[in-house]
Amino acid sequence: MLAEMQPFETAEARKLSKPTITSFSRLTRTKASITNEKGRGWLLEQNPNLEERIILSWTEELVIRTTWKIFTEHWDDFCYPASDDLIVFPESETWMLLYSHTEEFQFGSQ
């Protein structure tokens, strides 16, 4: 699994454009204080493309690239309740997932 995650260099991460949730016409939400299986099911309903390359960004300095498969299988290892917010999006920026430290997912798509 670690081989499928590549960190960004800090300078590269800072240059990365990040979509905003308000730029999407479709928005769905759900609580993230659910079981891993329920969370995975909801995530796959939003985007079934497991091979899609995605970017995960916690801060300007902490950004990695992986696949939607890795994220959906281990989402609870990437999302930290009560401390961090996370932005997840593909390089195409056609959708965006926000995880809030208040344990809520928001998924925006066109």
A tleap script that builds the chain and sets N, CA, C and O, in Angstrom:
source leaprc.protein.ff14SB
mol = sequence {
  NMET LEU ALA GLU MET GLN PRO PHE GLU THR
  ALA GLU ALA ARG LYS LEU SER LYS PRO THR
  ILE THR SER PHE SER ARG LEU THR ARG THR
  LYS ALA SER ILE THR ASN GLU LYS GLY ARG
  GLY TRP LEU LEU GLU GLN ASN PRO ASN LEU
  GLU GLU ARG ILE ILE LEU SER TRP THR GLU
  GLU LEU VAL ILE ARG THR THR TRP LYS ILE
  PHE THR GLU HIE TRP ASP ASP PHE CYS TYR
  PRO ALA SER ASP ASP LEU ILE VAL PHE PRO
  GLU SER GLU THR TRP MET LEU LEU TYR SER
  HIE THR GLU GLU PHE GLN PHE GLY SER CGLN
}
set mol.1.N position { 0.815 -1.186 0.000 }
set mol.1.CA position { 0.000 0.000 0.000 }
set mol.1.C position { 0.870 1.266 0.000 }
set mol.1.O position { 0.556 2.213 -0.721 }
set mol.2.N position { 1.934 1.307 0.775 }
set mol.2.CA position { 2.780 2.502 0.815 }
set mol.2.C position { 3.393 2.828 -0.538 }
set mol.2.O position { 3.598 3.998 -0.860 }
set mol.3.N position { 3.683 1.813 -1.325 }
set mol.3.CA position { 4.254 2.046 -2.651 }
set mol.3.C position { 3.279 2.775 -3.563 }
set mol.3.O position { 3.690 3.383 -4.551 }
set mol.4.N position { 1.996 2.718 -3.243 }
set mol.4.CA position { 0.968 3.370 -4.057 }
set mol.4.C position { 0.641 4.781 -3.574 }
set mol.4.O position { -0.323 5.388 -4.041 }
set mol.5.N position { 1.435 5.302 -2.645 }
set mol.5.CA position { 1.240 6.662 -2.151 }
set mol.5.C position { 2.529 7.440 -2.343 }
set mol.5.O position { 3.585 7.043 -1.852 }
set mol.6.N position { 2.436 8.552 -3.061 }
set mol.6.CA position { 3.604 9.382 -3.300 }
set mol.6.C position { 3.391 10.757 -2.686 }
set mol.6.O position { 2.432 11.450 -3.023 }
set mol.7.N position { 4.289 11.153 -1.781 }
set mol.7.CA position { 4.174 12.499 -1.208 }
set mol.7.C position { 4.635 13.547 -2.220 }
set mol.7.O position { 5.475 13.267 -3.076 }
set mol.8.N position { 4.092 14.727 -2.115 }
set mol.8.CA position { 4.528 15.857 -2.925 }
set mol.8.C position { 5.653 16.568 -2.176 }
set mol.8.O position { 5.648 16.625 -0.947 }
set mol.9.N position { 6.603 17.102 -2.912 }
set mol.9.CA position { 7.576 18.005 -2.316 }
set mol.9.C position { 6.809 19.255 -1.886 }
set mol.9.O position { 5.789 19.584 -2.490 }
set mol.10.N position { 7.275 19.949 -0.867 }
set mol.10.CA position { 6.566 21.118 -0.332 }
set mol.10.C position { 6.321 22.169 -1.403 }
set mol.10.O position { 5.211 22.689 -1.506 }
set mol.11.N position { 7.323 22.490 -2.197 }
set mol.11.CA position { 7.167 23.512 -3.246 }
set mol.11.C position { 6.121 23.078 -4.270 }
set mol.11.O position { 5.306 23.890 -4.707 }
set mol.12.N position { 6.138 21.808 -4.652 }
set mol.12.CA position { 5.167 21.281 -5.611 }
set mol.12.C position { 3.763 21.315 -5.013 }
set mol.12.O position { 2.806 21.666 -5.703 }
set mol.13.N position { 3.632 20.959 -3.750 }
set mol.13.CA position { 2.336 20.948 -3.080 }
set mol.13.C position { 1.743 22.346 -2.999 }
set mol.13.O position { 0.537 22.518 -3.172 }
set mol.14.N position { 2.569 23.335 -2.743 }
set mol.14.CA position { 2.084 24.712 -2.634 }
set mol.14.C position { 1.573 25.250 -3.967 }
set mol.14.O position { 0.679 26.097 -3.983 }
set mol.15.N position { 2.119 24.780 -5.076 }
set mol.15.CA position { 1.696 25.232 -6.408 }
set mol.15.C position { 0.404 24.568 -6.864 }
set mol.15.O position { -0.240 25.024 -7.809 }
set mol.16.N position { 0.035 23.501 -6.195 }
set mol.16.CA position { -1.120 22.712 -6.589 }
set mol.16.C position { -2.402 23.526 -6.490 }
set mol.16.O position { -2.686 24.126 -5.454 }
set mol.17.N position { -3.173 23.544 -7.568 }
set mol.17.CA position { -4.472 24.210 -7.476 }
set mol.17.C position { -5.441 23.251 -6.798 }
set mol.17.O position { -5.385 22.040 -7.011 }
set mol.18.N position { -6.308 23.793 -6.000 }
set mol.18.CA position { -7.287 22.970 -5.302 }
set mol.18.C position { -8.666 23.485 -5.657 }
set mol.18.O position { -8.938 24.675 -5.494 }
set mol.19.N position { -9.542 22.622 -6.137 }
set mol.19.CA position { -10.895 23.073 -6.449 }
set mol.19.C position { -11.616 23.482 -5.160 }
set mol.19.O position { -11.221 23.085 -4.064 }
set mol.20.N position { -12.655 24.265 -5.304 }
set mol.20.CA position { -13.484 24.622 -4.153 }
set mol.20.C position { -14.831 23.952 -4.295 }
set mol.20.O position { -15.342 23.803 -5.405 }
set mol.21.N position { -15.402 23.553 -3.195 }
set mol.21.CA position { -16.654 22.807 -3.211 }
set mol.21.C position { -17.781 23.619 -3.838 }
set mol.21.O position { -18.705 23.042 -4.410 }
set mol.22.N position { -17.723 24.937 -3.744 }
set mol.22.CA position { -18.786 25.775 -4.300 }
set mol.22.C position { -18.779 25.809 -5.824 }
set mol.22.O position { -19.731 26.304 -6.427 }
set mol.23.N position { -17.726 25.293 -6.463 }
set mol.23.CA position { -17.669 25.305 -7.926 }
set mol.23.C position { -18.387 24.107 -8.548 }
set mol.23.O position { -18.395 23.963 -9.771 }
set mol.24.N position { -18.987 23.248 -7.726 }
set mol.24.CA position { -19.676 22.064 -8.243 }
set mol.24.C position { -21.184 22.228 -8.134 }
set mol.24.O position { -21.688 22.790 -7.162 }
set mol.25.N position { -21.902 21.731 -9.146 }
set mol.25.CA position { -23.358 21.888 -9.171 }
set mol.25.C position { -24.083 20.844 -8.329 }
set mol.25.O position { -25.206 21.083 -7.887 }
set mol.26.N position { -23.466 19.704 -8.102 }
set mol.26.CA position { -24.089 18.634 -7.302 }
set mol.26.C position { -23.287 18.471 -6.010 }
set mol.26.O position { -22.064 18.335 -6.044 }
set mol.27.N position { -23.971 18.485 -4.892 }
set mol.27.CA position { -23.315 18.345 -3.602 }
set mol.27.C position { -24.092 17.358 -2.744 }
set mol.27.O position { -25.298 17.510 -2.552 }
set mol.28.N position { -23.401 16.346 -2.229 }
set mol.28.CA position { -24.025 15.402 -1.308 }
set mol.28.C position { -23.210 15.381 -0.025 }
set mol.28.O position { -22.004 15.629 -0.033 }
set mol.29.N position { -23.884 15.081 1.072 }
set mol.29.CA position { -23.236 15.061 2.385 }
set mol.29.C position { -23.645 13.811 3.146 }
set mol.29.O position { -24.711 13.237 2.922 }
set mol.30.N position { -22.773 13.415 4.042 }
set mol.30.CA position { -23.101 12.347 4.982 }
set mol.30.C position { -22.201 12.471 6.195 }
set mol.30.O position { -21.115 13.046 6.127 }
set mol.31.N position { -22.659 11.934 7.282 }
set mol.31.CA position { -21.827 11.877 8.484 }
set mol.31.C position { -20.680 10.909 8.231 }
set mol.31.O position { -20.858 9.894 7.558 }
set mol.32.N position { -19.518 11.215 8.764 }
set mol.32.CA position { -18.366 10.322 8.634 }
set mol.32.C position { -18.144 9.521 9.914 }
set mol.32.O position { -17.201 8.734 10.004 }
set mol.33.N position { -18.996 9.719 10.882 }
set mol.33.CA position { -18.909 8.941 12.123 }
set mol.33.C position { -19.705 7.646 11.943 }
set mol.33.O position { -20.658 7.369 12.672 }
set mol.34.N position { -19.283 6.872 10.955 }
set mol.34.CA position { -19.949 5.625 10.574 }
set mol.34.C position { -18.893 4.533 10.460 }
set mol.34.O position { -17.694 4.806 10.533 }
set mol.35.N position { -19.344 3.304 10.281 }
set mol.35.CA position { -18.383 2.208 10.150 }
set mol.35.C position { -17.568 2.365 8.876 }
set mol.35.O position { -17.987 3.049 7.942 }
set mol.36.N position { -16.416 1.737 8.842 }
set mol.36.CA position { -15.563 1.775 7.662 }
set mol.36.C position { -16.315 1.254 6.439 }
set mol.36.O position { -16.211 1.834 5.358 }
set mol.37.N position { -17.067 0.172 6.596 }
set mol.37.CA position { -17.807 -0.398 5.466 }
set mol.37.C position { -18.877 0.551 4.941 }
set mol.37.O position { -19.010 0.717 3.729 }
set mol.38.N position { -19.643 1.178 5.835 }
set mol.38.CA position { -20.668 2.134 5.397 }
set mol.38.C position { -20.020 3.333 4.714 }
set mol.38.O position { -20.511 3.822 3.697 }
set mol.39.N position { -18.912 3.799 5.284 }
set mol.39.CA position { -18.198 4.914 4.665 }
set mol.39.C position { -17.690 4.555 3.285 }
set mol.39.O position { -17.820 5.339 2.345 }
set mol.40.N position { -17.111 3.372 3.161 }
set mol.40.CA position { -16.607 2.917 1.861 }
set mol.40.C position { -17.749 2.807 0.851 }
set mol.40.O position { -17.610 3.216 -0.302 }
set mol.41.N position { -18.867 2.257 1.291 }
set mol.41.CA position { -20.031 2.148 0.397 }
set mol.41.C position { -20.495 3.497 -0.095 }
set mol.41.O position { -20.786 3.658 -1.281 }
set mol.42.N position { -20.571 4.478 0.802 }
set mol.42.CA position { -21.005 5.816 0.410 }
set mol.42.C position { -20.005 6.441 -0.556 }
set mol.42.O position { -20.400 7.038 -1.558 }
set mol.43.N position { -18.724 6.308 -0.265 }
set mol.43.CA position { -17.698 6.859 -1.147 }
set mol.43.C position { -17.773 6.248 -2.539 }
set mol.43.O position { -17.644 6.960 -3.535 }
set mol.44.N position { -17.979 4.941 -2.620 }
set mol.44.CA position { -18.069 4.274 -3.925 }
set mol.44.C position { -19.339 4.657 -4.682 }
set mol.44.O position { -19.347 4.650 -5.913 }
set mol.45.N position { -20.405 4.991 -3.966 }
set mol.45.CA position { -21.611 5.502 -4.636 }
set mol.45.C position { -21.313 6.833 -5.317 }
set mol.45.O position { -21.859 7.130 -6.380 }
set mol.46.N position { -20.450 7.626 -4.706 }
set mol.46.CA position { -20.119 8.938 -5.269 }
set mol.46.C position { -19.194 8.809 -6.477 }
set mol.46.O position { -19.330 9.546 -7.453 }
set mol.47.N position { -18.257 7.872 -6.403 }
set mol.47.CA position { -17.293 7.674 -7.498 }
set mol.47.C position { -16.863 6.207 -7.521 }
set mol.47.O position { -16.110 5.782 -6.644 }
set mol.48.N position { -17.317 5.433 -8.487 }
set mol.48.CA position { -16.968 4.007 -8.537 }
set mol.48.C position { -15.616 3.702 -9.202 }
set mol.48.O position { -15.201 2.544 -9.228 }
set mol.49.N position { -14.929 4.710 -9.734 }
set mol.49.CA position { -13.688 4.500 -10.477 }
set mol.49.C position { -12.510 4.278 -9.521 }
set mol.49.O position { -11.832 5.231 -9.137 }
set mol.50.N position { -12.273 3.035 -9.144 }
set mol.50.CA position { -11.239 2.709 -8.156 }
set mol.50.C position { -9.821 3.006 -8.630 }
set mol.50.O position { -8.940 3.228 -7.800 }
set mol.51.N position { -9.578 3.017 -9.922 }
set mol.51.CA position { -8.228 3.241 -10.438 }
set mol.51.C position { -7.883 4.720 -10.617 }
set mol.51.O position { -6.750 5.055 -10.964 }
set mol.52.N position { -8.844 5.595 -10.383 }
set mol.52.CA position { -8.586 7.025 -10.572 }
set mol.52.C position { -7.502 7.511 -9.611 }
set mol.52.O position { -7.546 7.239 -8.411 }
set mol.53.N position { -6.533 8.233 -10.161 }
set mol.53.CA position { -5.453 8.824 -9.364 }
set mol.53.C position { -6.008 10.060 -8.666 }
set mol.53.O position { -6.650 10.901 -9.295 }
set mol.54.N position { -5.761 10.163 -7.375 }
set mol.54.CA position { -6.298 11.273 -6.600 }
set mol.54.C position { -5.210 11.946 -5.782 }
set mol.54.O position { -4.130 11.400 -5.561 }
set mol.55.N position { -5.534 13.143 -5.348 }
set mol.55.CA position { -4.645 13.934 -4.502 }
set mol.55.C position { -5.353 14.142 -3.168 }
set mol.55.O position { -6.534 14.485 -3.125 }
set mol.56.N position { -4.620 13.930 -2.091 }
set mol.56.CA position { -5.123 14.154 -0.738 }
set mol.56.C position { -4.313 15.292 -0.136 }
set mol.56.O position { -3.082 15.251 -0.131 }
set mol.57.N position { -4.998 16.301 0.367 }
set mol.57.CA position { -4.318 17.471 0.909 }
set mol.57.C position { -4.886 17.816 2.279 }
set mol.57.O position { -6.063 18.148 2.418 }
set mol.58.N position { -4.030 17.731 3.280 }
set mol.58.CA position { -4.395 18.142 4.634 }
set mol.58.C position { -3.997 19.604 4.855 }
set mol.58.O position { -4.758 20.379 5.434 }
set mol.59.N position { -2.810 19.970 4.394 }
set mol.59.CA position { -2.296 21.340 4.501 }
set mol.59.C position { -1.504 21.616 3.224 }
set mol.59.O position { -1.352 20.735 2.378 }
set mol.60.N position { -1.000 22.846 3.091 }
set mol.60.CA position { -0.168 23.164 1.926 }
set mol.60.C position { 1.097 22.326 1.882 }
set mol.60.O position { 1.639 22.073 0.806 }
set mol.61.N position { 1.565 21.898 3.028 }
set mol.61.CA position { 2.808 21.129 3.105 }
set mol.61.C position { 2.594 19.623 3.131 }
set mol.61.O position { 3.531 18.869 2.872 }
set mol.62.N position { 1.396 19.173 3.436 }
set mol.62.CA position { 1.124 17.744 3.578 }
set mol.62.C position { 0.137 17.288 2.513 }
set mol.62.O position { -1.078 17.364 2.695 }
set mol.63.N position { 0.685 16.810 1.393 }
set mol.63.CA position { -0.102 16.412 0.227 }
set mol.63.C position { 0.484 15.119 -0.325 }
set mol.63.O position { 1.701 14.982 -0.456 }
set mol.64.N position { -0.397 14.168 -0.649 }
set mol.64.CA position { 0.052 12.923 -1.278 }
set mol.64.C position { -0.828 12.599 -2.475 }
set mol.64.O position { -1.932 13.123 -2.623 }
set mol.65.N position { -0.306 11.720 -3.328 }
set mol.65.CA position { -1.036 11.207 -4.497 }
set mol.65.C position { -1.201 9.701 -4.290 }
set mol.65.O position { -0.261 9.019 -3.881 }
set mol.66.N position { -2.400 9.188 -4.573 }
set mol.66.CA position { -2.656 7.751 -4.481 }
set mol.66.C position { -3.822 7.414 -5.405 }
set mol.66.O position { -4.114 8.168 -6.333 }
set mol.67.N position { -4.483 6.300 -5.163 }
set mol.67.CA position { -5.646 5.924 -5.976 }
set mol.67.C position { -6.914 5.993 -5.127 }
set mol.67.O position { -6.860 5.935 -3.899 }
set mol.68.N position { -8.040 6.117 -5.797 }
set mol.68.CA position { -9.329 6.121 -5.119 }
set mol.68.C position { -9.538 4.780 -4.399 }
set mol.68.O position { -10.165 4.737 -3.340 }
set mol.69.N position { -9.025 3.708 -4.961 }
set mol.69.CA position { -9.135 2.395 -4.320 }
set mol.69.C position { -8.464 2.397 -2.946 }
set mol.69.O position { -9.057 1.959 -1.961 }
set mol.70.N position { -7.237 2.888 -2.886 }
set mol.70.CA position { -6.515 2.940 -1.610 }
set mol.70.C position { -7.290 3.812 -0.625 }
set mol.70.O position { -7.466 3.436 0.534 }
set mol.71.N position { -7.747 4.959 -1.077 }
set mol.71.CA position { -8.466 5.853 -0.167 }
set mol.71.C position { -9.750 5.214 0.333 }
set mol.71.O position { -10.009 5.227 1.536 }
set mol.72.N position { -10.561 4.654 -0.556 }
set mol.72.CA position { -11.838 4.092 -0.113 }
set mol.72.C position { -11.651 2.885 0.801 }
set mol.72.O position { -12.451 2.672 1.711 }
set mol.73.N position { -10.618 2.103 0.574 }
set mol.73.CA position { -10.375 0.938 1.426 }
set mol.73.C position { -9.871 1.334 2.812 }
set mol.73.O position { -10.087 0.608 3.783 }
set mol.74.N position { -9.206 2.476 2.907 }
set mol.74.CA position { -8.569 2.881 4.167 }
set mol.74.C position { -8.944 4.305 4.571 }
set mol.74.O position { -8.161 4.974 5.246 }
set mol.75.N position { -10.106 4.776 4.181 }
set mol.75.CA position { -10.473 6.175 4.419 }
set mol.75.C position { -10.363 6.560 5.885 }
set mol.75.O position { -9.997 7.692 6.201 }
set mol.76.N position { -10.669 5.646 6.770 }
set mol.76.CA position { -10.623 5.993 8.195 }
set mol.76.C position { -9.191 6.157 8.714 }
set mol.76.O position { -8.988 6.691 9.805 }
set mol.77.N position { -8.200 5.703 7.945 }
set mol.77.CA position { -6.801 5.951 8.300 }
set mol.77.C position { -6.324 7.326 7.809 }
set mol.77.O position { -5.325 7.851 8.300 }
set mol.78.N position { -7.042 7.902 6.843 }
set mol.78.CA position { -6.672 9.208 6.290 }
set mol.78.C position { -7.428 10.360 6.948 }
set mol.78.O position { -6.987 11.507 6.888 }
set mol.79.N position { -8.559 10.057 7.572 }
set mol.79.CA position { -9.444 11.078 8.134 }
set mol.79.C position { -9.352 11.064 9.655 }
set mol.79.O position { -9.587 10.038 10.292 }
set mol.80.N position { -9.009 12.206 10.224 }
set mol.80.CA position { -8.761 12.303 11.660 }
set mol.80.C position { -9.832 13.154 12.329 }
set mol.80.O position { -9.824 14.378 12.192 }
set mol.81.N position { -10.748 12.527 13.048 }
set mol.81.CA position { -11.795 13.301 13.734 }
set mol.81.C position { -11.206 14.279 14.742 }
set mol.81.O position { -10.205 13.999 15.400 }
set mol.82.N position { -11.849 15.420 14.843 }
set mol.82.CA position { -11.530 16.450 15.829 }
set mol.82.C position { -10.191 17.148 15.614 }
set mol.82.O position { -9.808 17.976 16.442 }
set mol.83.N position { -9.460 16.849 14.533 }
set mol.83.CA position { -8.189 17.552 14.363 }
set mol.83.C position { -7.956 18.081 12.957 }
set mol.83.O position { -7.630 19.258 12.803 }
set mol.84.N position { -8.108 17.265 11.932 }
set mol.84.CA position { -7.720 17.682 10.583 }
set mol.84.C position { -8.891 17.685 9.610 }
set mol.84.O position { -9.816 16.880 9.713 }
set mol.85.N position { -8.821 18.616 8.662 }
set mol.85.CA position { -9.706 18.615 7.511 }
set mol.85.C position { -8.894 18.065 6.346 }
set mol.85.O position { -7.672 18.210 6.308 }
set mol.86.N position { -9.578 17.434 5.399 }
set mol.86.CA position { -8.910 16.819 4.254 }
set mol.86.C position { -9.661 17.157 2.982 }
set mol.86.O position { -10.890 17.106 2.940 }
set mol.87.N position { -8.911 17.505 1.941 }
set mol.87.CA position { -9.466 17.722 0.607 }
set mol.87.C position { -8.951 16.598 -0.277 }
set mol.87.O position { -7.750 16.331 -0.314 }
set mol.88.N position { -9.861 15.937 -0.992 }
set mol.88.CA position { -9.510 14.849 -1.903 }
set mol.88.C position { -10.083 15.192 -3.270 }
set mol.88.O position { -11.254 15.554 -3.380 }
set mol.89.N position { -9.260 15.080 -4.319 }
set mol.89.CA position { -9.749 15.369 -5.666 }
set mol.89.C position { -8.861 14.698 -6.697 }
set mol.89.O position { -7.681 14.456 -6.443 }
set mol.90.N position { -9.427 14.394 -7.873 }
set mol.90.CA position { -8.604 13.828 -8.945 }
set mol.90.C position { -7.826 14.942 -9.636 }
set mol.90.O position { -8.151 16.122 -9.502 }
set mol.91.N position { -6.803 14.549 -10.372 }
set mol.91.CA position { -6.023 15.550 -11.108 }
set mol.91.C position { -6.878 16.311 -12.108 }
set mol.91.O position { -6.569 17.456 -12.437 }
set mol.92.N position { -7.951 15.692 -12.599 }
set mol.92.CA position { -8.853 16.351 -13.546 }
set mol.92.C position { -9.725 17.406 -12.876 }
set mol.92.O position { -10.331 18.234 -13.557 }
set mol.93.N position { -9.794 17.383 -11.547 }
set mol.93.CA position { -10.609 18.305 -10.756 }
set mol.93.C position { -12.082 18.271 -11.122 }
set mol.93.O position { -12.769 19.286 -11.008 }
set mol.94.N position { -12.586 17.108 -11.565 }
set mol.94.CA position { -13.994 16.975 -11.944 }
set mol.94.C position { -14.906 16.699 -10.755 }
set mol.94.O position { -16.129 16.753 -10.881 }
set mol.95.N position { -14.323 16.409 -9.624 }
set mol.95.CA position { -15.085 16.232 -8.387 }
set mol.95.C position { -14.186 16.564 -7.200 }
set mol.95.O position { -12.979 16.754 -7.351 }
set mol.96.N position { -14.787 16.630 -6.035 }
set mol.96.CA position { -14.026 16.964 -4.837 }
set mol.96.C position { -14.723 16.374 -3.624 }
set mol.96.O position { -15.949 16.402 -3.516 }
set mol.97.N position { -13.923 15.844 -2.719 }
set mol.97.CA position { -14.429 15.334 -1.452 }
set mol.97.C position { -13.793 16.134 -0.330 }
set mol.97.O position { -12.575 16.303 -0.284 }
set mol.98.N position { -14.623 16.620 0.567 }
set mol.98.CA position { -14.125 17.284 1.763 }
set mol.98.C position { -14.441 16.399 2.959 }
set mol.98.O position { -15.560 15.908 3.109 }
set mol.99.N position { -13.451 16.206 3.796 }
set mol.99.CA position { -13.689 15.566 5.078 }
set mol.99.C position { -13.447 16.628 6.132 }
set mol.99.O position { -12.374 17.228 6.187 }
set mol.100.N position { -14.438 16.857 6.961 }
set mol.100.CA position { -14.318 17.844 8.020 }
set mol.100.C position { -13.974 17.159 9.333 }
set mol.100.O position { -14.454 16.062 9.618 }
set mol.101.N position { -13.148 17.808 10.119 }
set mol.101.CA position { -12.791 17.280 11.435 }
set mol.101.C position { -14.016 17.113 12.338 }
set mol.101.O position { -13.933 16.473 13.387 }
set mol.102.N position { -15.147 17.684 11.932 }
set mol.102.CA position { -16.394 17.490 12.670 }
set mol.102.C position { -17.104 16.214 12.215 }
set mol.102.O position { -18.269 15.990 12.543 }
set mol.103.N position { -16.394 15.390 11.465 }
set mol.103.CA position { -16.849 14.083 10.990 }
set mol.103.C position { -18.022 14.171 10.017 }
set mol.103.O position { -19.085 13.589 10.233 }
set mol.104.N position { -17.790 14.916 8.942 }
set mol.104.CA position { -18.761 15.004 7.864 }
set mol.104.C position { -18.025 14.937 6.535 }
set mol.104.O position { -16.958 15.530 6.375 }
set mol.105.N position { -18.603 14.210 5.583 }
set mol.105.CA position { -18.129 14.187 4.210 }
set mol.105.C position { -19.030 15.092 3.378 }
set mol.105.O position { -20.245 15.124 3.573 }
set mol.106.N position { -18.417 15.832 2.439 }
set mol.106.CA position { -19.144 16.557 1.409 }
set mol.106.C position { -18.507 16.164 0.083 }
set mol.106.O position { -17.289 16.247 -0.076 }
set mol.107.N position { -19.330 15.737 -0.865 }
set mol.107.CA position { -18.831 15.339 -2.169 }
set mol.107.C position { -19.469 16.225 -3.217 }
set mol.107.O position { -20.691 16.255 -3.357 }
set mol.108.N position { -18.636 16.950 -3.957 }
set mol.108.CA position { -19.123 17.824 -5.012 }
set mol.108.C position { -18.736 17.289 -6.376 }
set mol.108.O position { -17.614 16.824 -6.578 }
set mol.109.N position { -19.668 17.358 -7.304 }
set mol.109.CA position { -19.379 16.927 -8.678 }
set mol.109.C position { -20.168 17.798 -9.646 }
set mol.109.O position { -21.044 18.569 -9.253 }
set mol.110.N position { -19.833 17.651 -10.919 }
set mol.110.CA position { -20.484 18.474 -11.941 }
set mol.110.C position { -21.680 17.765 -12.519 }
set mol.110.O position { -22.354 18.306 -13.396 }
savepdb mol mol.pdb
quit
